[in-house]
Amino acid sequence: MAMEIRRLGYFVRIAEDGSLTKAAEYLRIAQPALSRQIRLLEEELGVALFNRTARGMQLTEEGEYLRSAVAGPLRAMELALQNVRSFSARIEGNFAIGMPSSIGELLAKPLALRVDDEFPAIHLRIVEGITGSLIDWLNRGMIDFALLEEASRDERLTNRELFSEPLLLVGPASSKLSPRRAISFKKVAEMPLILPTHHLGIRGLFNDAMAKLRIAADIRFEADSCQLIKALVENGRGYALLPRSYFYEEYRLRRLRYCPVVEPALTFTAVLAYRKHVQSAINSAESRVIDTIVNTLSELRVKLA
């Protein structure tokens, strides 16, 4: 039984990485030995779990089903073992936190450094993805926490609000935008815009306002990288809608300008999400990780104020 569980753990690791080489490095197992364990698992189940391609290990239909079925329970077992260990004074554990690149640019580095400084026995894995993917990975047990750009609206998840900020119209340094002069959303829609592709978070707020006002918009570019959006705006290719914390440094360096948006004003809310069954078994290590996320973000926001 122990060997079967271990093989399933190997399988999930390879499925997440999409690479036998990366999984072997993470698990600290020789690649041929890891490959043999997966072959034994496939022989035992009587199905192929992966298609071996030049691009890596791609799940078959049977493999995708198995990952969906076992990733959550395996992670729950790992958390249970961590819960037992947490009764000691030593704070340790393995945690995976997902976040979109926009929040990652703001939080990933200071969070990783703080966890490493305060809890060296905690192994932290930070994964970037768009909101929809993060919710899916959270429900599958591939990550433990997710920082989302809006509440998940998923009954299986708990959402803890982290902060709310108005969305602001952001333009290049050559623009005449001013924090003292607001602009209506209808006027914003007439400008050349650079917006996220995925229809959640910032784009979801924008789409909802468009639908209510029954107007069209001039969308010049779509990009899911906040860094790229800011670079295009700075280059004079269009305007963006962003919370102030996302472009504070560029504004401080006078590379970007901004103004408030009204009629309607749009409020962006970031949340920390995790599975409800995890909430009922929060241990001291998980609690410390949650507190560290909240405190790190709070301190950053004070600095950006």
C-alpha positions as CSV (number, residue, x, y, z in Angstrom):
1,M,0.0,0.0,0.0
2,A,2.8,2.4,0.9
3,M,4.5,1.8,-2.4
4,E,1.2,2.4,-4.3
5,I,0.7,5.7,-2.6
6,R,4.3,6.7,-3.3
7,R,3.8,5.9,-7.0
8,L,0.6,7.9,-7.1
9,G,2.6,10.8,-5.6
10,Y,5.2,10.4,-8.2
11,F,2.5,10.4,-10.9
12,V,0.9,13.6,-9.6
13,R,4.3,15.3,-9.4
14,I,5.1,14.5,-13.1
15,A,1.6,15.5,-14.1
16,E,2.0,18.9,-12.5
17,D,5.5,19.5,-13.9
18,G,4.8,18.0,-17.3
19,S,8.4,16.8,-17.3
20,L,10.1,13.7,-16.0
21,T,13.4,15.5,-15.6
22,K,11.9,18.3,-13.5
23,A,9.9,15.9,-11.4
24,A,13.0,13.7,-10.8
25,E,15.0,16.8,-9.7
26,Y,12.2,17.9,-7.3
27,L,11.7,14.4,-5.8
28,R,15.5,13.8,-5.8
29,I,15.1,10.5,-7.6
30,A,17.1,9.2,-10.5
31,Q,15.2,9.8,-13.7
32,P,15.4,6.1,-14.9
33,A,14.1,4.9,-11.4
34,L,11.2,7.4,-11.6
35,S,10.4,6.3,-15.1
36,R,10.3,2.7,-14.0
37,Q,7.9,3.5,-11.1
38,I,5.5,5.1,-13.6
39,R,5.7,2.2,-16.0
40,L,4.9,-0.2,-13.1
41,L,1.9,1.9,-12.2
42,E,0.7,1.9,-15.8
43,E,1.2,-1.9,-15.9
44,E,-0.7,-2.3,-12.7
45,L,-3.6,-0.2,-13.9
46,G,-3.5,-1.6,-17.5
47,V,-3.6,1.9,-19.1
48,A,-1.2,4.5,-20.4
49,L,-1.2,7.5,-18.2
50,F,1.2,9.7,-20.3
51,N,2.0,10.4,-23.9
52,R,5.8,10.8,-24.1
53,T,6.5,13.6,-26.5
54,A,9.3,15.9,-27.4
55,R,7.5,18.6,-25.4
56,G,7.4,16.5,-22.2
57,M,4.9,14.2,-20.5
58,Q,1.4,14.9,-21.5
59,L,-1.5,13.2,-19.7
60,T,-3.8,10.8,-21.6
61,E,-7.5,10.9,-21.0
62,E,-7.1,8.1,-18.4
63,G,-4.2,10.0,-16.8
64,E,-6.2,13.2,-16.5
65,Y,-9.0,11.3,-14.8
66,L,-6.6,9.7,-12.3
67,R,-5.0,13.0,-11.5
68,S,-8.4,14.6,-10.8
69,A,-9.3,11.7,-8.6
70,V,-6.1,11.4,-6.5
71,A,-4.5,14.8,-6.3
72,G,-6.8,16.1,-3.7
73,P,-6.8,13.0,-1.4
74,L,-3.0,12.8,-1.6
75,R,-2.6,16.4,-0.6
76,A,-5.1,15.8,2.2
77,M,-2.9,13.0,3.5
78,E,0.2,15.1,3.3
79,L,-1.6,17.9,5.2
80,A,-2.7,15.3,7.8
81,L,0.9,14.2,8.4
82,Q,1.9,17.9,8.6
83,N,-0.9,18.4,11.2
84,V,0.6,15.6,13.3
85,R,4.1,17.1,13.1
86,S,2.7,20.6,13.9
87,F,2.0,19.5,17.5
88,S,5.7,20.0,18.0
89,A,7.2,23.4,18.5
90,R,8.9,23.3,15.0
91,I,7.0,25.0,12.2
92,E,7.5,23.0,9.1
93,G,5.6,21.8,6.0
94,N,5.3,22.0,2.2
95,F,3.0,24.5,0.8
96,A,2.1,25.6,-2.8
97,I,0.6,29.1,-3.3
98,G,-0.8,30.2,-6.6
99,M,-1.1,33.7,-7.8
100,P,-1.6,35.7,-11.0
101,S,1.5,37.4,-12.4
102,S,0.2,40.8,-11.5
103,I,0.0,39.9,-7.8
104,G,3.2,37.9,-8.1
105,E,5.1,40.9,-9.3
106,L,4.0,42.7,-6.1
107,L,4.1,39.8,-3.5
108,A,6.1,36.8,-4.6
109,K,9.6,37.9,-3.8
110,P,8.9,39.6,-0.4
111,L,6.7,36.6,0.6
112,A,9.4,34.0,-0.3
113,L,12.1,35.9,1.5
114,R,10.0,36.4,4.6
115,V,8.9,32.8,4.9
116,D,12.5,31.7,4.4
117,D,13.8,34.1,7.1
118,E,11.1,33.3,9.6
119,F,10.3,29.6,8.9
120,P,13.3,27.9,7.3
121,A,11.7,24.5,7.7
122,I,8.8,25.5,5.5
123,H,9.2,24.6,1.8
124,L,7.2,27.1,-0.2
125,R,6.3,26.7,-3.9
126,I,4.9,29.7,-5.7
127,V,3.0,29.0,-8.9
128,E,1.7,31.6,-11.3
129,G,-1.5,31.3,-13.3
130,I,-4.6,33.1,-14.4
131,T,-7.6,33.2,-12.0
132,G,-9.6,30.4,-13.6
133,S,-6.6,28.0,-13.6
134,L,-5.8,28.8,-10.0
135,I,-9.3,27.9,-8.9
136,D,-9.1,24.7,-10.8
137,W,-5.7,23.8,-9.3
138,L,-6.9,24.6,-5.9
139,N,-9.9,22.3,-6.1
140,R,-7.7,19.5,-7.5
141,G,-5.3,19.8,-4.6
142,M,-2.4,20.9,-6.8
143,I,-2.0,24.1,-4.7
144,D,-3.0,24.8,-1.1
145,F,-3.7,28.6,-1.3
146,A,-4.5,31.0,-4.1
147,L,-4.3,34.7,-4.3
148,L,-7.1,35.7,-6.6
149,E,-8.1,39.0,-8.3
150,E,-11.8,38.4,-7.3
151,A,-13.8,36.1,-5.0
152,S,-13.9,32.6,-6.5
153,R,-17.7,32.1,-6.4
154,D,-17.0,28.5,-5.8
155,E,-18.9,26.9,-2.9
156,R,-16.0,24.5,-2.2
157,L,-13.7,27.4,-1.4
158,T,-13.3,29.9,1.4
159,N,-12.5,33.4,0.4
160,R,-10.7,35.8,2.7
161,E,-10.6,39.4,1.5
162,L,-7.1,40.9,1.5
163,F,-7.6,44.4,0.1
164,S,-9.8,46.5,-2.1
165,E,-8.7,49.3,-4.4
166,P,-10.4,51.4,-7.1
167,L,-9.4,50.7,-10.6
168,L,-7.6,53.7,-12.1
169,L,-7.0,54.8,-15.7
170,V,-3.3,54.6,-16.4
171,G,-1.6,56.4,-19.2
172,P,2.0,57.2,-20.4
173,A,4.0,60.0,-18.9
174,S,3.1,62.2,-21.9
175,S,-0.6,62.0,-21.2
176,K,-2.5,64.7,-19.3
177,L,-4.1,62.4,-16.7
178,S,-4.2,63.8,-13.2
179,P,-5.2,62.3,-9.8
180,R,-7.3,65.5,-9.3
181,R,-9.4,65.1,-12.5
182,A,-11.7,62.1,-12.7
183,I,-12.9,60.6,-16.0
184,S,-16.2,58.9,-16.8
185,F,-16.2,55.2,-17.7
186,K,-17.8,56.1,-21.0
187,K,-14.9,58.3,-21.9
188,V,-12.5,55.5,-20.9
189,A,-14.2,53.1,-23.3
190,E,-13.5,55.5,-26.2
191,M,-9.8,55.4,-25.5
192,P,-7.4,52.8,-27.0
193,L,-7.3,50.2,-24.2
194,I,-4.9,47.5,-23.1
195,L,-6.7,44.9,-21.0
196,P,-6.2,41.4,-19.6
197,T,-7.4,38.5,-21.8
198,H,-9.1,36.4,-19.1
199,H,-12.6,37.5,-18.2
200,L,-12.2,37.6,-14.4
201,G,-10.7,40.1,-12.0
202,I,-10.0,43.4,-13.7
203,R,-11.4,42.3,-17.1
204,G,-14.5,41.0,-15.4
205,L,-15.2,44.4,-13.7
206,F,-14.6,46.1,-17.1
207,N,-17.0,43.7,-18.9
208,D,-19.7,44.1,-16.3
209,A,-19.6,47.9,-16.6
210,M,-19.7,47.6,-20.4
211,A,-22.8,45.4,-20.2
212,K,-24.6,47.7,-17.8
213,L,-23.9,50.8,-19.9
214,R,-24.5,48.9,-23.2
215,I,-21.5,50.4,-24.9
216,A,-18.6,49.2,-27.0
217,A,-14.9,49.7,-26.3
218,D,-11.7,50.3,-28.3
219,I,-9.5,47.4,-27.1
220,R,-6.2,47.6,-28.9
221,F,-4.2,44.9,-27.0
222,E,-5.0,42.0,-24.7
223,A,-2.3,40.6,-22.4
224,D,-2.3,38.6,-19.2
225,S,1.1,39.9,-18.1
226,C,0.8,43.0,-16.0
227,Q,4.4,43.9,-16.8
228,L,3.6,43.8,-20.5
229,I,0.5,45.9,-20.1
230,K,2.5,48.6,-18.2
231,A,5.3,48.5,-20.8
232,L,2.8,49.0,-23.7
233,V,1.1,51.9,-21.8
234,E,4.5,53.5,-21.1
235,N,5.3,53.2,-24.8
236,G,2.2,55.2,-25.7
237,R,0.3,52.3,-27.2
238,G,-2.8,52.8,-25.1
239,Y,-4.3,53.1,-21.6
240,A,-5.0,50.5,-18.9
241,L,-7.2,50.0,-15.9
242,L,-5.2,49.0,-12.8
243,P,-5.2,49.3,-9.0
244,R,-2.6,51.8,-7.8
245,S,-0.5,49.1,-6.1
246,Y,0.2,47.5,-9.5
247,F,1.9,50.5,-11.0
248,Y,3.1,52.4,-7.9
249,E,6.8,52.1,-8.8
250,E,6.3,53.3,-12.4
251,Y,4.2,56.2,-11.1
252,R,6.8,57.1,-8.5
253,L,9.4,57.2,-11.3
254,R,7.1,59.4,-13.4
255,R,6.9,56.8,-16.1
256,L,3.1,56.5,-15.9
257,R,0.3,58.8,-14.9
258,Y,-3.2,58.1,-13.7
259,C,-6.7,59.5,-12.9
260,P,-9.8,58.2,-11.1
261,V,-12.6,56.5,-13.0
262,V,-16.3,57.4,-12.2
263,E,-19.8,56.7,-13.4
264,P,-19.3,53.9,-12.4
265,A,-16.3,53.6,-10.2
266,L,-14.8,50.1,-10.3
267,T,-13.5,48.4,-7.2
268,F,-10.9,45.7,-7.4
269,T,-10.8,43.1,-4.6
270,A,-8.0,40.6,-4.0
271,V,-8.7,37.5,-1.9
272,L,-6.9,34.6,-0.4
273,A,-8.8,31.3,-1.2
274,Y,-8.4,27.8,0.1
275,R,-10.5,24.7,0.2
276,K,-13.2,24.5,2.9
277,H,-12.1,21.1,4.2
278,V,-8.6,22.5,4.6
279,Q,-10.0,25.3,6.8
280,S,-11.4,22.8,9.3
281,A,-8.0,21.3,9.7
282,I,-5.8,24.4,9.7
283,N,-2.7,23.6,11.7
284,S,-0.1,26.0,13.2
285,A,2.1,25.8,10.1
286,E,-0.7,26.7,7.7
287,S,-1.9,29.4,10.1
288,R,1.5,30.9,10.1
289,V,1.7,30.8,6.3
290,I,-1.7,32.6,6.1
291,D,-0.7,35.2,8.6
292,T,2.6,35.8,6.7
293,I,0.8,36.3,3.4
294,V,-1.6,38.8,5.0
295,N,1.1,40.6,7.0
296,T,3.5,40.8,4.1
297,L,0.8,42.3,1.8
298,S,-0.3,44.7,4.5
299,E,3.2,46.0,5.0
300,L,3.7,46.4,1.3
301,R,0.5,48.4,1.0
302,V,1.6,50.7,3.8
303,K,4.9,51.3,1.8
304,L,2.9,52.0,-1.4
305,A,0.5,54.4,0.3
